[in-house]
Amino acid sequence: MKKISIYIFLSCCILNGCTYQNTIDIHSGSTQNNLSSHIDKSDMNVAIVADYNDLKSLKLLTAMEGFEMDIKIGDFILDTVKKELGVLFTSVEVIDSLPKNRNHDAYAFVDFLWERYRTGLTSHILDFKTKLTLKDQTLKYIFGQYEASRREYYSRSSAVQADAILTGASLGILAPFTISHAVNTVGKDTEKLVISGVSKTIENIRNQIVENGRIEHSVIALKSSTKSTKNKYSEIHSKYDGFLNSVVIISSNKGIGTGFLVSSSGYIISNQHVVGDEKNITVKMKSGEVAIGNIIKKNKRQDLALIKITGSNYNWIRLSKGDDIKIGGDVLAIGTPEGLSWSISKGIVSAVRTNQRGRYIQTDAAVNHGNSGGPLIDISTGMAIGVNTFGVNKNIAEGLNFAISSEDVLSNFGSYITQ
């Protein structure tokens, strides 16, 4: 009898044309600003672009229990993104489209995807996925890309079950009333799942941005690179300018370190501990140019990382194959010790040592915090013979510093680097 009632109910639904149409109220979601008391807002103004992939007009069009759902969700998604980003940044607004004159610090582009799966006659799964990309004013640089998913489960409510039974028991006579009530109930239940899916995925993305911790200093770096400052002192040049122009400052959620270009096409070598678990990091060159670097490959055991920035015709340093290292030979270590950018220290190759992790160049050239990832350069050849990685605490020993050999760099990343 129960199955017959359901079939009569569905047949009446088809005959009566069952469609639920609504727009989710932008105030329906509950943004949990539980981070507000734990973080300081970044002094940034962010714009969310509404017409990206027609987000503003996005609808959830699907069938639930034979009822057609036509639910407009675009405005709700945009408002939820605005609320969540508003926890992190001082100014967040939704703009219809990208303006010609862009004056925001960052622009947010949102992708929202959903899929429905039927798991039974009266049960469904709704999968939601939100992607958010933050770019700079020029749209050339990506501050961060974030993605979160959420699965919601639908099952028939007791109210809809009662409508189905009444429709069957009355042989369809009560259908105009029961169907209308059931459509509204299923529609409201579906809206609740959408609200939860949107809210939870965007809240997750907000938390990822907090954990990432890199966006604000990326914006600061980009702003500073475009400012022209007058200085009464002339820039001091040296015979090592070619090396200095090949060295970059790397900023990640781990802090600040060093890297150096090893090809004109934008490949950069650094330490794995400098980039951490990031997928992309901020790279600043001596010219003031700032770029976003993508992590191509890492070797955690040997503490090496390969990074790629877009562009070409960069200054770069050739990597030694390791057969021309001279004990006692003069070397330069270039980096950002204690935040002091493009600093050079000079020393000699003290020894070459090998252990289970690889080959290391021992040097008395100063290697301090921030030098990690910078080049150790053989002055006689102009080639990098190592990647500065650590120094022994000076309370224990003076002038005891180490660089990962260029041989190990080439064995890990040689197939990527054309020199």
Secondary structure, DSSP 4 states (H G I P E B T S, - for coil): -HHHHHHHHHHHHHHHT-EEEEE--TT-S----TTTTTSPPEEEEEEEETTGGGGGG-EEEEEETTEEEEEE-HHHHHHHHHHHHHTTEEEEEEESS--SS--SSEEEEEEEEEEEEEEETTEEEEEEEEEEEEE-TTS--EEEEEEEEEEEEEE--HHHHHHHHHHHHTTTTTHHHHHHHHHHHHHHHHHHHHHHHHHHHHHHHHHHHHHH--HHHHHHHHHHHH-----SSPPPP-TTHHHHTTEEEEEETTEEEEEEE-STT-EEEE-HHHHTT-SEEEEEETTS-EEEEEEEEEETTTTEEEEE-S-S-----PBP-STT--TT-EEEEEE-GGG-TTEEEEEEEEEEEEETTEEEEEE-S---TT-TT-EEEETTTTEEEEEEEEE--TTT-SS-EEEEEHHHHHHHHTTT---
